[in-house]
Amino acid sequence: MRHYLTTDLHQILASACERRPNGHINRFKPYLQQRFRGGATNAAGLFREIRERGYRGSRVVVTKYIATLRAGTAAPEPAQPIPALAGSPPGSRAAPTP
């Protein structure tokens, strides 16, 4: 308890951010941006799509990221290969479901 009383709030918050990175979604951001630009703006649907492609993070993280895309505040991601569906042969890509 004493630690929290004597530590600056900004240090505590920065420490919490370091422990809980959103690294799971990072490799799916280019795919989400591509689908969003293509007209797929439903966060629940996009969550299901990336879940099929191996995403194991939470739906809330995806919803928040889609909100940044809607607001235009998401940083552009470099183009990367779209993750294939889980269980697909390497190098194959399934067509996105609308």
Secondary structure, DSSP 4 states (H G I P E B T S, - for coil): -HHHHHS-HHHHHHHHHHHS--HHHHTTHHHHHHHHHTT---HHHHHHHHHHTT--S-HHHHHHHHHHHHHT-SPPPPP-PPPPPTTSPTT--PPPP-
